[in-house]
Amino acid sequence: MVINNDDFGVATDKNKISRDVLDLPAQWRVDLGVNYQIFDSTSIQFNVSNLFDELPPIVAVVSGDENIYDNRGRYYRLGLNVNF
């Protein structure tokens, strides 16, 4: 297989018709969320995104397309929901 870079710097296979094809390895990302009802109209929510803090392959970050992999690492969210 011959790999080269197209005009946008994305590695492509010369034998493929499309110039924007990039083979990337599969990656699992595990998120965790907990929601607790405090009162009838109030709940609290806690989320951990990318629980195991897995970073994407370097080629995915260099491509500049953040829709391929999320490269932020692990992050947390805490929320309070109140219904009026």
Secondary structure, DSSP 8 states (H G I E B T S, - for coil): --EEE-TTS-EEETTSS-SS-----------EEEEEEEETTEEEEEEEESTT-----HHHHHT--TTT---S--EEEEEEEE--
